[in-house]
Amino acid sequence: MTDHTTKDPHTGSCLCKTVKYQVEGSFETFFFCHCRHCQKDTGSAHAANLFSTNATLRWLSGEAFVSTFILPGTRHTKSFCQKCGSALPNLQMQGKLLVVPAGSLDTEVNTTPTAHIFCASRATWDEELELVQRFEKLPL
């Protein structure tokens, strides 16, 4: 799976729009990570992250509001907006790997996920979700 996005860069932002960024280059992989760390920091069943070893990250605004947390004793890294808490891109492996939370992008990702990873830790309620009833908006 490759997302050849070298012509038009991707842009993204946090929920409050304080932080905005641009990614130039392609994403080699797109993983749904089910590890316990990703469950905790997303508050959900998994994280959805795009990975690149060749893309470059440029902060367009709000870089001073970006914080990065590295879980002690692990490689688990999360960058986020200090104002709204939204997940943001970060560089890992001494800057060799760019990790971009897919939901933080404002541009379309024209690729499908590569794989589910760390499935041994998958949440027990994360099964057959395609069978769960669907609504177009909050059913109140």
C-alpha positions as CSV (number, residue, x, y, z in Angstrom):
1,M,0.0,0.0,0.0
2,T,1.3,3.4,-0.9
3,D,-0.2,6.8,-0.9
4,H,1.5,8.7,-3.6
5,T,0.8,12.3,-2.4
6,T,4.0,14.0,-3.5
7,K,2.3,16.6,-5.8
8,D,-0.2,17.9,-3.4
9,P,0.8,18.1,0.3
10,H,-1.5,17.0,3.0
11,T,-2.7,19.5,5.6
12,G,-4.1,19.0,9.0
13,S,-5.0,20.6,12.3
14,C,-6.2,20.1,15.8
15,L,-9.9,20.4,16.8
16,C,-9.6,24.1,17.9
17,K,-7.6,25.0,14.8
18,T,-4.8,26.5,16.9
19,V,-2.3,24.1,15.4
20,K,-2.0,23.6,11.7
21,Y,0.5,21.6,9.8
22,Q,1.6,20.3,6.3
23,V,3.0,17.0,5.3
24,E,4.9,16.7,2.0
25,G,5.7,13.2,0.8
26,S,4.0,9.8,0.8
27,F,2.8,7.5,3.5
28,E,4.1,3.9,3.3
29,T,1.8,2.3,5.8
30,F,-1.5,3.0,7.6
31,F,-2.1,1.0,10.7
32,F,-4.9,0.5,13.2
33,C,-3.0,-0.1,16.4
34,H,-4.9,-2.0,19.1
35,C,-2.2,-1.9,21.8
36,R,-3.2,-0.9,25.3
37,H,-1.2,2.3,25.1
38,C,-3.1,3.5,22.0
39,Q,-6.4,2.5,23.5
40,K,-5.6,4.6,26.6
41,D,-4.4,7.7,24.7
42,T,-7.2,7.7,22.2
43,G,-10.0,6.6,24.5
44,S,-11.1,4.2,21.8
45,A,-10.5,0.7,20.5
46,H,-7.5,1.7,18.4
47,A,-5.4,4.4,17.0
48,A,-5.4,5.1,13.2
49,N,-1.9,6.3,12.2
50,L,-0.1,6.9,8.9
51,F,3.6,6.3,8.8
52,S,6.3,7.7,6.5
53,T,10.1,7.5,6.3
54,N,10.3,10.1,3.5
55,A,7.7,12.8,4.2
56,T,8.5,16.1,5.9
57,L,6.4,17.8,8.5
58,R,6.0,21.6,8.6
59,W,4.1,23.4,11.3
60,L,2.0,26.2,9.7
61,S,0.7,27.7,13.0
62,G,0.6,27.0,16.7
63,E,3.8,25.0,17.0
64,A,4.3,26.5,20.5
65,F,1.1,24.7,21.5
66,V,2.3,21.2,20.5
67,S,3.4,19.0,23.4
68,T,4.9,15.5,23.1
69,F,4.5,12.8,25.7
70,I,6.7,9.7,25.6
71,L,5.5,6.9,27.9
72,P,8.5,6.0,30.2
73,G,10.1,2.7,29.4
74,T,8.4,2.4,26.0
75,R,8.6,3.9,22.5
76,H,5.0,5.0,22.7
77,T,4.8,8.7,21.7
78,K,1.9,11.0,21.5
79,S,1.9,14.7,20.4
80,F,-1.1,16.8,21.1
81,C,-2.5,20.3,21.2
82,Q,-2.1,21.9,24.6
83,K,-5.4,23.8,24.2
84,C,-7.8,21.1,22.9
85,G,-5.9,17.8,23.4
86,S,-6.2,16.7,19.8
87,A,-3.6,14.2,18.6
88,L,-1.0,15.6,16.3
89,P,1.9,14.3,14.1
90,N,5.3,13.5,15.7
91,L,8.7,12.3,14.7
92,Q,10.0,9.1,16.1
93,M,13.1,7.0,15.8
94,Q,15.5,10.0,16.0
95,G,13.5,11.8,13.3
96,K,13.5,8.9,10.8
97,L,9.8,8.1,11.2
98,L,6.8,10.5,10.8
99,V,3.6,9.3,12.5
100,V,0.4,11.2,11.5
101,P,-2.9,10.5,13.3
102,A,-5.2,10.0,10.3
103,G,-8.1,11.8,12.0
104,S,-6.0,15.0,12.3
105,L,-5.8,15.4,8.5
106,D,-8.0,18.0,6.8
107,T,-7.2,16.5,3.4
108,E,-8.5,13.2,2.2
109,V,-6.3,10.1,2.6
110,N,-6.6,8.2,-0.7
111,T,-5.6,4.8,0.7
112,T,-7.0,2.1,2.8
113,P,-5.4,0.8,6.1
114,T,-2.5,-1.6,5.7
115,A,-3.3,-3.8,8.7
116,H,-4.5,-4.0,12.3
117,I,-1.6,-4.4,14.6
118,F,-1.2,-5.5,18.3
119,C,-4.4,-7.5,17.9
120,A,-3.6,-9.6,21.0
121,S,-4.6,-6.5,23.1
122,R,-7.7,-5.8,21.0
123,A,-10.6,-4.6,23.2
124,T,-13.2,-7.3,23.8
125,W,-16.0,-5.0,22.5
126,D,-14.2,-4.3,19.2
127,E,-15.7,-7.3,17.3
128,E,-18.0,-7.4,14.3
129,L,-18.6,-3.6,14.5
130,E,-19.9,-3.6,11.0
131,L,-23.0,-5.4,12.4
132,V,-23.8,-2.6,15.0
133,Q,-26.8,-0.4,14.1
134,R,-25.8,2.9,12.3
135,F,-27.2,6.4,12.5
136,E,-26.5,9.5,10.5
137,K,-26.4,11.6,13.7
138,L,-26.9,11.3,17.4
139,P,-30.1,9.3,17.9
140,L,-31.9,11.4,20.6
